[in-house]
Amino acid sequence: MDYEIWMLLLLIFLLPVFFAMGWFAARVDMKAVLKQAKTVPGGFYKSLDALVDSNSSKAARELSEVIDQQPQSYDLNLTLGKLYRQRGENDKAINMHRALLDSPDTVGEKREQVLFELGQNYQSAGLVDRAEQIFLNLQNSNLAQEARQKLLNIYQQDRDWEKAIETAQLLSHDEQTYQFEIAQFYCELAQAALFKSDFESARANVQKALDANKKCTRANMILGDIEQKQGNFGAAIEAYSAIEKQNYAYLSMIGERLYDAYDALGKAEEGLNVLIGYMKTFPQLDLINVIYEKSLLLSGEAEAADLAIELVRQKPDLNGTYRLLGLKLSDMNPSWKADADMIRSVIGRQLQKSWMYRCRNCHFKSQVFFWHCPACNKWETFTSNRIEV
């Protein structure tokens, strides 16, 4: 009993001591925090505030003044160089990071990071050879994957498809295989070979593209073109027709070529019916013009007009309306004809402005179809049919 009383008294006696120790520790920590906060120059906070306000010019100026006070700061110098590059001031970025690279304290992972930033500076400045050499030298570093990604961008810009394929294969891993892009690189090689009438090389690269991505519609388009040029029209039809199972949206891109292959075999009517069947099954396909023109050749104006009107009514849009008005003009009451012609002209002008292909990734618009978006550098992101935008 006496022991318990003494323990209770001891705890009561020590309680103020514990409180004092806690208060003292808190004071020490708070003083350390306040002292460290006072060492951060005010310009740093001004620079940060300018960045929040998207004022990169002021941010760069304020951060530069901070570095004048702390010239040896690795992180601040690295960041300011990146900010210069973002602003397009590539010379300043290059000088900043080269000076940082010369510092005796920039070793190990720090040196690798500065080299990586310097490579991006050179790339942004258009000094691609220097950038490539830096990224190649980083192949065995901790930034190897990031460096290879930059190399892949360089090789795509330079249209060096063999190196692009090699780099993409090195980048491939379980989460991202790059097979989609590799197939497109092989298609680029196949297209170039076909342009030179090197059919053997074109076929080989098409097969490699399909091996990389069996759903590569572009590969079958090129294969169909190869067969067509070599007079293998049945094989051309087979290659073009395979696109329906890969991605039917691209059928409108080969509509006329598919018809020509049937026509070369003396089966023009069958070819036209195939296109009509495609459009009835997939109304979004942009096939109305080719169907009308081929039907006009085979069946005459009246039947071609009736067919076009039927297809337009199935899925009316701006392009179809323009075609429909053109077909109806000759049958109109003269009092309405002038107004209808004026309406058609207005629709035609609007078509030139708003009927185009669009990148699904960055929304870049173009009258011309691209497999590789020139704005965001993504592959096969353009709408396969022109749309109203």
Sine and cosine of phi, psi and omega as CSV:
sin_phi,cos_phi,sin_psi,cos_psi,sin_omega,cos_omega
0.00,0.00,-0.70,0.71,0.03,-1.00
-0.88,0.47,-0.59,0.81,-0.01,-1.00
-0.89,0.46,-0.69,0.73,-0.01,-1.00
-0.91,0.41,-0.60,0.80,0.01,-1.00
-0.91,0.41,-0.69,0.73,0.01,-1.00
-0.89,0.45,-0.63,0.78,0.03,-1.00
-0.89,0.45,-0.65,0.76,0.02,-1.00
-0.90,0.44,-0.69,0.72,0.02,-1.00
-0.90,0.44,-0.62,0.78,0.01,-1.00
-0.89,0.45,-0.68,0.73,0.02,-1.00
-0.90,0.45,-0.66,0.75,0.01,-1.00
-0.90,0.44,-0.63,0.77,-0.02,-1.00
-0.93,0.37,-0.62,0.78,-0.06,-1.00
-0.99,0.16,-0.30,0.95,-0.05,-1.00
-0.82,0.57,-0.74,0.68,0.05,-1.00
-0.89,0.46,-0.54,0.84,0.01,-1.00
-0.90,0.43,-0.72,0.69,0.03,-1.00
-0.87,0.48,-0.65,0.76,0.00,-1.00
-0.89,0.46,-0.70,0.71,0.00,-1.00
-0.89,0.46,-0.66,0.76,0.02,-1.00
-0.90,0.45,-0.66,0.75,0.01,-1.00
-0.91,0.42,-0.66,0.75,0.01,-1.00
-0.90,0.45,-0.65,0.76,-0.02,-1.00
-0.92,0.40,-0.67,0.74,0.01,-1.00
-0.89,0.45,-0.67,0.74,0.02,-1.00
-0.89,0.46,-0.65,0.76,0.02,-1.00
-0.89,0.45,-0.66,0.75,0.00,-1.00
-0.89,0.45,-0.73,0.69,-0.01,-1.00
-0.89,0.46,-0.68,0.73,-0.02,-1.00
-0.90,0.44,-0.65,0.76,0.03,-1.00
-0.89,0.45,-0.63,0.78,0.00,-1.00
-0.91,0.42,-0.68,0.74,0.01,-1.00
-0.89,0.45,-0.72,0.70,-0.02,-1.00
-0.90,0.43,-0.64,0.77,0.00,-1.00
-0.90,0.45,-0.68,0.73,-0.01,-1.00
-0.93,0.38,-0.60,0.80,0.00,-1.00
-0.90,0.44,-0.59,0.80,-0.01,-1.00
-0.93,0.36,-0.37,0.93,-0.02,-1.00
-0.99,0.16,-0.26,0.97,0.03,-1.00
-0.98,0.19,0.87,-0.49,-0.04,-1.00
-0.88,0.48,0.54,-0.84,0.00,-1.00
-0.89,0.46,-0.48,0.88,0.00,-1.00
-0.88,0.47,-0.46,0.89,0.02,-1.00
-0.90,0.44,-0.70,0.71,0.00,-1.00
-0.93,0.36,-0.58,0.82,0.05,-1.00
-0.90,0.43,-0.65,0.76,0.02,-1.00
-0.90,0.44,-0.68,0.73,0.02,-1.00
-0.89,0.45,-0.67,0.74,0.01,-1.00
-0.90,0.44,-0.63,0.77,0.02,-1.00
-0.91,0.42,-0.60,0.80,0.05,-1.00
-0.90,0.43,-0.64,0.76,0.04,-1.00
-0.87,0.49,-0.58,0.81,0.00,-1.00
-1.00,0.06,0.16,0.99,0.00,-1.00
0.87,0.50,0.49,0.87,0.05,-1.00
-0.97,-0.22,0.99,0.17,-0.11,-0.99
-0.93,0.36,-0.47,0.88,0.01,-1.00
-0.90,0.43,-0.75,0.66,0.03,-1.00
-0.92,0.40,-0.62,0.78,0.00,-1.00
-0.87,0.49,-0.70,0.72,0.00,-1.00
-0.91,0.42,-0.65,0.76,-0.01,-1.00
-0.91,0.42,-0.71,0.70,-0.01,-1.00
-0.91,0.41,-0.67,0.74,-0.02,-1.00
-0.92,0.38,-0.56,0.83,0.05,-1.00
-0.90,0.44,-0.63,0.78,0.03,-1.00
-0.92,0.40,-0.59,0.81,0.05,-1.00
-0.90,0.44,-0.66,0.75,-0.02,-1.00
-0.92,0.40,-0.51,0.86,0.07,-1.00
-0.87,0.50,-0.51,0.86,0.02,-1.00
-0.99,0.12,-0.49,0.87,-0.02,-1.00
-0.76,-0.65,0.93,0.36,-0.13,-0.99
-0.90,0.43,-0.34,0.94,-0.06,-1.00
-1.00,-0.01,0.04,1.00,-0.07,-1.00
-0.95,0.31,0.93,-0.38,-0.01,-1.00
-0.88,0.47,-0.77,0.64,-0.09,-1.00
-0.90,0.44,-0.66,0.75,-0.03,-1.00
-0.92,0.39,-0.67,0.75,0.03,-1.00
-0.90,0.43,-0.66,0.75,0.02,-1.00
-0.88,0.47,-0.70,0.71,-0.03,-1.00
-0.92,0.39,-0.68,0.73,-0.01,-1.00
-0.90,0.45,-0.63,0.78,0.07,-1.00
-0.87,0.50,-0.66,0.75,0.03,-1.00
-0.91,0.42,-0.61,0.79,0.01,-1.00
-0.92,0.40,-0.64,0.77,0.07,-1.00
-0.87,0.49,-0.68,0.73,-0.01,-1.00
-0.90,0.44,-0.66,0.75,0.01,-1.00
-0.88,0.48,-0.54,0.84,0.00,-1.00
-1.00,0.10,-0.04,1.00,-0.01,-1.00
1.00,0.09,0.12,0.99,0.03,-1.00
-1.00,0.01,0.94,0.34,-0.15,-0.99
-0.92,0.39,-0.58,0.82,0.01,-1.00
-0.88,0.48,-0.70,0.72,0.02,-1.00
-0.90,0.43,-0.65,0.76,0.00,-1.00
-0.89,0.45,-0.70,0.72,0.00,-1.00
-0.88,0.47,-0.73,0.68,-0.01,-1.00
-0.89,0.46,-0.65,0.76,-0.01,-1.00
-0.88,0.47,-0.75,0.67,-0.07,-1.00
-0.97,0.23,-0.50,0.87,0.08,-1.00
-0.93,0.37,-0.63,0.78,0.05,-1.00
-0.90,0.43,-0.63,0.78,0.02,-1.00
-0.92,0.40,-0.57,0.82,0.00,-1.00
-0.92,0.40,-0.51,0.86,-0.01,-1.00
-0.98,0.19,-0.18,0.98,-0.01,-1.00
-0.93,0.36,0.70,-0.71,0.02,-1.00
-0.90,0.44,-0.31,0.95,-0.01,-1.00
-1.00,0.09,-0.21,0.98,-0.03,-1.00
-1.00,0.04,1.00,-0.01,-0.03,-1.00
-0.73,-0.68,0.22,-0.98,0.10,-1.00
0.86,0.51,-0.74,-0.67,-0.05,-1.00
-0.90,0.43,-0.52,0.85,0.04,-1.00
-0.88,0.47,-0.68,0.73,0.00,-1.00
-0.90,0.44,-0.67,0.74,0.03,-1.00
-0.87,0.50,-0.67,0.74,-0.02,-1.00
-0.91,0.42,-0.67,0.75,0.03,-1.00
-0.90,0.43,-0.67,0.75,0.04,-1.00
-0.87,0.49,-0.66,0.75,0.01,-1.00
-0.88,0.48,-0.69,0.72,0.02,-1.00
-0.92,0.40,-0.63,0.77,0.01,-1.00
-0.90,0.45,-0.63,0.77,0.06,-1.00
-0.87,0.49,-0.65,0.76,0.04,-1.00
-0.92,0.39,-0.58,0.81,0.06,-1.00
-0.87,0.49,-0.73,0.68,0.00,-1.00
-0.89,0.47,-0.67,0.75,0.00,-1.00
-0.89,0.45,-0.69,0.73,0.01,-1.00
-0.91,0.43,-0.53,0.85,-0.01,-1.00
-0.99,0.12,-0.06,1.00,-0.01,-1.00
1.00,0.06,0.11,0.99,0.04,-1.00
-1.00,0.00,0.93,0.36,-0.19,-0.98
-0.91,0.41,-0.60,0.80,-0.02,-1.00
-0.88,0.48,-0.68,0.73,0.03,-1.00
-0.91,0.41,-0.66,0.75,0.02,-1.00
-0.88,0.47,-0.71,0.70,-0.01,-1.00
-0.85,0.52,-0.69,0.73,-0.03,-1.00
-0.90,0.44,-0.64,0.77,0.03,-1.00
-0.90,0.43,-0.72,0.69,-0.02,-1.00
-0.91,0.41,-0.56,0.83,0.07,-1.00
-0.91,0.41,-0.60,0.80,0.01,-1.00
-0.95,0.32,-0.26,0.97,0.01,-1.00
-1.00,-0.08,0.15,0.99,-0.07,-1.00
-0.87,0.49,-0.51,0.86,-0.03,-1.00
-0.97,-0.25,0.33,0.94,-0.02,-1.00
-0.98,-0.19,-0.01,-1.00,0.06,-1.00
-0.94,0.33,-0.23,0.97,0.00,-1.00
-0.97,-0.25,0.41,0.91,-0.07,-1.00
-0.86,0.52,-0.72,0.69,-0.03,-1.00
-0.89,0.45,-0.71,0.71,0.00,-1.00
-0.90,0.45,-0.64,0.77,0.01,-1.00
-0.90,0.43,-0.65,0.76,0.02,-1.00
-0.91,0.41,-0.57,0.82,0.05,-1.00
-0.90,0.44,-0.64,0.76,0.05,-1.00
-0.92,0.39,-0.64,0.77,0.04,-1.00
-0.89,0.46,-0.64,0.77,0.02,-1.00
-0.88,0.48,-0.66,0.75,0.04,-1.00
-0.89,0.45,-0.66,0.75,0.00,-1.00
-0.89,0.45,-0.72,0.70,-0.06,-1.00
-0.92,0.39,-0.53,0.85,0.07,-1.00
-0.94,0.35,-0.66,0.75,0.03,-1.00
-0.90,0.44,-0.61,0.79,0.00,-1.00
-0.99,0.11,-0.06,1.00,-0.03,-1.00
0.85,0.53,0.58,0.82,0.07,-1.00
-1.00,-0.08,0.99,0.14,-0.21,-0.98
-0.95,0.32,-0.51,0.86,0.04,-1.00
-0.89,0.45,-0.71,0.70,0.04,-1.00
-0.93,0.37,-0.56,0.83,0.04,-1.00
-0.89,0.45,-0.68,0.73,0.03,-1.00
-0.89,0.46,-0.73,0.68,-0.02,-1.00
-0.87,0.49,-0.69,0.73,-0.01,-1.00
-0.93,0.36,-0.67,0.75,0.02,-1.00
-0.89,0.46,-0.60,0.80,0.04,-1.00
-0.91,0.41,-0.60,0.80,0.07,-1.00
-0.93,0.38,-0.53,0.85,-0.02,-1.00
-0.98,0.21,-0.36,0.93,-0.11,-0.99
-0.88,0.47,0.67,-0.74,0.10,-1.00
-0.50,-0.87,-0.03,-1.00,-0.12,-0.99
-0.86,0.51,-0.62,0.78,-0.06,-1.00
-0.98,0.19,-0.49,0.87,0.02,-1.00
-0.60,-0.80,0.92,-0.39,-0.11,-0.99
-1.00,-0.05,-0.30,0.95,-0.02,-1.00
0.90,0.44,0.26,0.97,0.00,-1.00
-0.91,0.42,-0.55,0.83,0.03,-1.00
-0.87,0.49,-0.75,0.66,0.01,-1.00
-0.93,0.36,-0.65,0.76,0.00,-1.00
-0.86,0.50,-0.65,0.76,0.04,-1.00
-0.87,0.50,-0.65,0.76,0.02,-1.00
-0.92,0.38,-0.59,0.81,0.03,-1.00
-0.90,0.44,-0.67,0.74,0.05,-1.00
-0.90,0.43,-0.57,0.82,0.05,-1.00
-0.91,0.42,-0.60,0.80,0.05,-1.00
-0.88,0.47,-0.67,0.74,0.03,-1.00
-0.91,0.42,-0.65,0.76,0.00,-1.00
-0.91,0.41,-0.66,0.75,0.00,-1.00
-0.89,0.45,-0.66,0.75,0.02,-1.00
-0.91,0.42,-0.64,0.77,0.01,-1.00
-0.92,0.39,-0.64,0.77,0.01,-1.00
-0.90,0.44,-0.62,0.78,0.03,-1.00
-0.87,0.50,-0.54,0.84,0.02,-1.00
-1.00,-0.01,0.09,1.00,-0.06,-1.00
0.88,0.48,0.46,0.89,0.10,-1.00
-1.00,-0.01,0.98,0.20,-0.15,-0.99
-0.91,0.42,-0.57,0.82,-0.02,-1.00
-0.90,0.44,-0.73,0.68,0.02,-1.00
-0.92,0.40,-0.64,0.77,0.02,-1.00
-0.87,0.49,-0.71,0.70,0.02,-1.00
-0.88,0.48,-0.69,0.72,-0.03,-1.00
-0.88,0.48,-0.67,0.74,-0.02,-1.00
-0.96,0.29,-0.55,0.84,0.10,-1.00
-0.88,0.47,-0.69,0.72,0.01,-1.00
-0.89,0.45,-0.64,0.77,0.04,-1.00
-0.90,0.43,-0.59,0.81,0.04,-1.00
-0.90,0.44,-0.69,0.72,0.01,-1.00
-0.94,0.34,-0.51,0.86,0.09,-1.00
-0.91,0.41,-0.61,0.79,0.00,-1.00
-0.96,0.27,-0.61,0.79,-0.02,-1.00
-0.51,-0.86,0.98,-0.19,-0.08,-1.00
-0.91,0.41,-0.26,0.96,0.02,-1.00
-0.99,-0.11,0.27,0.96,-0.03,-1.00
-0.96,0.28,0.99,-0.15,-0.03,-1.00
-0.90,0.43,-0.57,0.82,-0.02,-1.00
-0.88,0.47,-0.59,0.81,0.01,-1.00
-0.88,0.47,-0.68,0.74,0.01,-1.00
-0.95,0.32,-0.51,0.86,0.10,-0.99
-0.88,0.47,-0.72,0.69,-0.01,-1.00
-0.92,0.39,-0.64,0.77,0.03,-1.00
-0.88,0.48,-0.68,0.73,0.06,-1.00
-0.87,0.50,-0.65,0.76,0.02,-1.00
-0.91,0.41,-0.62,0.79,0.04,-1.00
-0.88,0.48,-0.76,0.65,-0.02,-1.00
-0.89,0.46,-0.64,0.77,0.00,-1.00
-0.89,0.47,-0.70,0.72,-0.04,-1.00
-0.93,0.36,-0.45,0.89,0.01,-1.00
-1.00,-0.04,0.06,1.00,0.05,-1.00
0.99,0.16,0.21,0.98,0.04,-1.00
-1.00,-0.04,0.96,0.29,-0.19,-0.98
-0.93,0.36,-0.56,0.83,0.06,-1.00
-0.90,0.43,-0.67,0.74,0.03,-1.00
-0.93,0.38,-0.56,0.83,0.04,-1.00
-0.90,0.44,-0.70,0.71,0.03,-1.00
-0.87,0.49,-0.67,0.74,0.01,-1.00
-0.88,0.47,-0.68,0.73,-0.01,-1.00
-0.92,0.39,-0.73,0.69,0.00,-1.00
-0.90,0.44,-0.66,0.75,-0.05,-1.00
-0.91,0.40,-0.45,0.89,0.00,-1.00
-0.89,0.45,-0.34,0.94,-0.03,-1.00
-0.90,0.43,-0.49,0.87,0.00,-1.00
-0.84,0.54,-0.64,0.77,-0.02,-1.00
-0.99,0.15,-0.41,0.91,0.01,-1.00
-0.98,0.22,-0.82,0.57,0.04,-1.00
-0.25,-0.97,0.99,-0.15,-0.13,-0.99
-0.87,0.50,-0.37,0.93,-0.04,-1.00
-0.87,0.49,-0.38,0.92,-0.03,-1.00
-1.00,0.02,0.03,1.00,-0.01,-1.00
-0.89,0.45,-0.53,0.85,-0.01,-1.00
-0.91,0.42,-0.36,0.93,-0.02,-1.00
-0.97,0.22,-0.31,0.95,-0.02,-1.00
-0.87,-0.49,0.22,0.98,-0.07,-1.00
-0.82,0.57,-0.79,0.62,-0.05,-1.00
-0.93,0.36,-0.62,0.78,0.02,-1.00
-0.91,0.42,-0.62,0.78,0.03,-1.00
-0.90,0.44,-0.69,0.72,0.04,-1.00
-0.87,0.49,-0.68,0.73,-0.03,-1.00
-0.88,0.47,-0.57,0.82,0.03,-1.00
-0.92,0.39,-0.69,0.73,0.07,-1.00
-0.89,0.45,-0.67,0.74,-0.02,-1.00
-0.88,0.47,-0.62,0.79,0.00,-1.00
-0.91,0.42,-0.42,0.91,0.04,-1.00
-1.00,-0.02,0.06,1.00,-0.04,-1.00
0.98,0.21,0.40,0.92,-0.03,-1.00
-0.84,-0.55,0.70,0.71,-0.07,-1.00
-0.86,0.51,-0.66,0.75,0.00,-1.00
-0.88,0.47,-0.67,0.74,0.02,-1.00
-0.90,0.43,-0.64,0.77,0.02,-1.00
-0.89,0.46,-0.67,0.74,0.03,-1.00
-0.90,0.44,-0.67,0.74,0.01,-1.00
-0.90,0.45,-0.56,0.83,0.06,-1.00
-0.89,0.46,-0.70,0.71,0.00,-1.00
-0.91,0.42,-0.66,0.75,0.04,-1.00
-0.88,0.47,-0.66,0.75,0.03,-1.00
-0.89,0.46,-0.65,0.76,0.04,-1.00
-0.87,0.50,-0.72,0.69,-0.08,-1.00
-0.94,0.33,-0.54,0.84,0.06,-1.00
-0.95,0.32,-0.55,0.83,0.02,-1.00
-0.98,0.21,-0.62,0.79,-0.03,-1.00
-0.81,-0.58,0.99,0.13,-0.11,-0.99
-0.87,0.50,-0.34,0.94,-0.03,-1.00
-0.97,0.24,-0.16,0.99,0.00,-1.00
-0.92,0.38,0.61,-0.80,-0.01,-1.00
-1.00,-0.06,0.96,0.28,-0.07,-1.00
-0.86,-0.50,0.00,1.00,-0.14,-0.99
-0.87,0.49,-0.64,0.77,-0.05,-1.00
-0.92,0.38,-0.72,0.69,-0.03,-1.00
-0.93,0.38,-0.60,0.80,0.03,-1.00
-0.90,0.44,-0.69,0.72,0.00,-1.00
-0.89,0.46,-0.73,0.68,-0.05,-1.00
-0.90,0.44,-0.67,0.75,-0.01,-1.00
-0.96,0.29,-0.59,0.80,0.05,-1.00
-0.91,0.40,-0.57,0.82,0.04,-1.00
-0.88,0.47,-0.63,0.78,0.02,-1.00
-0.93,0.37,-0.63,0.78,-0.12,-0.99
-1.00,0.04,-0.58,0.81,-0.19,-0.98
-0.83,-0.55,-0.14,0.99,-0.01,-1.00
1.00,-0.09,0.16,-0.99,-0.15,-0.99
-0.92,0.40,-0.69,0.72,-0.09,-1.00
-0.89,0.46,-0.76,0.66,-0.03,-1.00
-0.93,0.37,-0.61,0.80,0.03,-1.00
-0.90,0.44,-0.66,0.75,0.01,-1.00
-0.90,0.43,-0.71,0.71,0.00,-1.00
-0.87,0.49,-0.66,0.75,0.00,-1.00
-0.91,0.42,-0.71,0.71,-0.01,-1.00
-0.89,0.45,-0.67,0.75,0.02,-1.00
-0.88,0.47,-0.68,0.73,0.02,-1.00
-0.86,0.51,-0.70,0.72,-0.03,-1.00
-0.94,0.33,-0.60,0.80,0.02,-1.00
-0.91,0.42,-0.68,0.73,-0.01,-1.00
-0.91,0.42,-0.43,0.90,0.02,-1.00
-0.90,0.43,-0.63,0.78,0.05,-1.00
-0.55,-0.84,1.00,0.07,-0.05,-1.00
-0.94,0.34,0.69,-0.72,0.10,-0.99
-0.50,-0.87,-0.06,-1.00,-0.08,-1.00
-0.89,0.46,-0.70,0.72,-0.01,-1.00
-0.91,0.42,-0.68,0.74,0.01,-1.00
-0.92,0.40,-0.62,0.79,0.03,-1.00
-0.89,0.45,-0.65,0.76,0.04,-1.00
-0.87,0.49,-0.70,0.71,0.01,-1.00
-0.92,0.40,-0.65,0.76,-0.03,-1.00
-0.89,0.45,-0.69,0.72,0.02,-1.00
-0.89,0.46,-0.63,0.78,0.03,-1.00
-0.89,0.46,-0.60,0.80,-0.01,-1.00
-0.96,0.27,-0.50,0.86,-0.07,-1.00
-1.00,0.02,-0.24,0.97,-0.10,-0.99
-0.84,0.54,-0.68,0.74,-0.08,-1.00
-0.91,0.40,-0.42,0.91,-0.04,-1.00
-1.00,-0.08,-0.03,1.00,-0.11,-0.99
-0.98,0.19,0.44,-0.90,0.15,-0.99
-0.87,0.49,0.74,-0.68,-0.04,-1.00
-0.78,0.62,-0.52,0.85,-0.01,-1.00
-0.93,0.36,-0.40,0.92,0.01,-1.00
-0.99,-0.15,-0.32,0.95,-0.16,-0.99
-0.88,0.48,-0.69,0.72,-0.03,-1.00
-0.89,0.45,-0.67,0.74,0.00,-1.00
-0.92,0.39,-0.65,0.76,0.01,-1.00
-0.90,0.43,-0.62,0.78,0.03,-1.00
-0.91,0.42,-0.61,0.79,0.04,-1.00
-0.91,0.42,-0.69,0.72,0.02,-1.00
-0.87,0.49,-0.66,0.75,0.01,-1.00
-0.90,0.44,-0.62,0.79,0.03,-1.00
-0.90,0.44,-0.65,0.76,0.03,-1.00
-0.90,0.43,-0.68,0.73,0.02,-1.00
-0.90,0.43,-0.62,0.79,0.02,-1.00
-0.88,0.47,-0.68,0.74,0.03,-1.00
-0.91,0.41,-0.62,0.79,0.02,-1.00
-0.92,0.39,-0.58,0.82,0.05,-1.00
-0.86,0.50,-0.65,0.76,0.00,-1.00
-0.88,0.47,-0.51,0.86,-0.06,-1.00
-1.00,0.02,-0.59,0.81,-0.20,-0.98
-0.86,-0.51,-0.03,1.00,-0.02,-1.00
-0.96,-0.26,0.99,-0.14,-0.12,-0.99
-0.38,-0.92,0.06,-1.00,0.06,-1.00
-1.00,0.08,0.50,-0.86,0.00,-1.00
-0.65,-0.76,0.67,-0.74,0.06,-1.00
-0.95,0.30,0.80,-0.61,0.00,-1.00
-0.96,0.27,-0.27,0.96,-0.02,-1.00
-1.00,0.01,-0.77,0.63,-0.07,-1.00
-0.91,-0.41,-0.06,1.00,0.04,-1.00
0.94,0.35,0.32,0.95,0.12,-0.99
-0.89,0.45,0.70,-0.72,-0.07,-1.00
-0.92,-0.39,0.56,-0.83,-0.02,-1.00
-0.39,-0.92,0.54,-0.84,0.12,-0.99
-0.97,0.25,-0.28,0.96,-0.04,-1.00
-0.95,-0.32,0.64,-0.77,0.03,-1.00
-0.99,0.16,0.68,-0.74,0.07,-1.00
-0.83,-0.57,0.69,-0.73,0.17,-0.99
-0.97,0.23,-0.53,0.85,-0.02,-1.00
-0.89,-0.45,0.93,-0.37,-0.08,-1.00
-0.89,0.46,0.83,-0.56,-0.01,-1.00
-0.95,0.32,-0.23,0.97,-0.03,-1.00
-1.00,-0.04,-0.75,0.67,-0.07,-1.00
-0.93,-0.36,-0.07,1.00,0.06,-1.00
0.91,0.41,0.38,0.93,0.08,-1.00
-1.00,-0.01,0.47,-0.88,-0.04,-1.00
-0.99,-0.13,0.64,-0.77,0.12,-0.99
0.82,0.58,0.68,0.74,0.03,-1.00
-0.96,-0.26,-0.13,0.99,0.03,-1.00
-0.96,0.27,0.60,-0.80,0.11,-0.99
-0.86,0.51,0.71,-0.71,-0.07,-1.00
-0.97,0.26,-0.28,0.96,0.09,-1.00
-0.82,-0.57,0.55,-0.84,0.06,-1.00
-0.91,0.41,0.60,-0.80,-0.04,-1.00
-0.75,-0.66,0.27,-0.96,0.09,-1.00
-0.98,0.19,0.83,-0.55,-0.04,-1.00
-0.81,-0.58,0.00,0.00,0.00,0.00
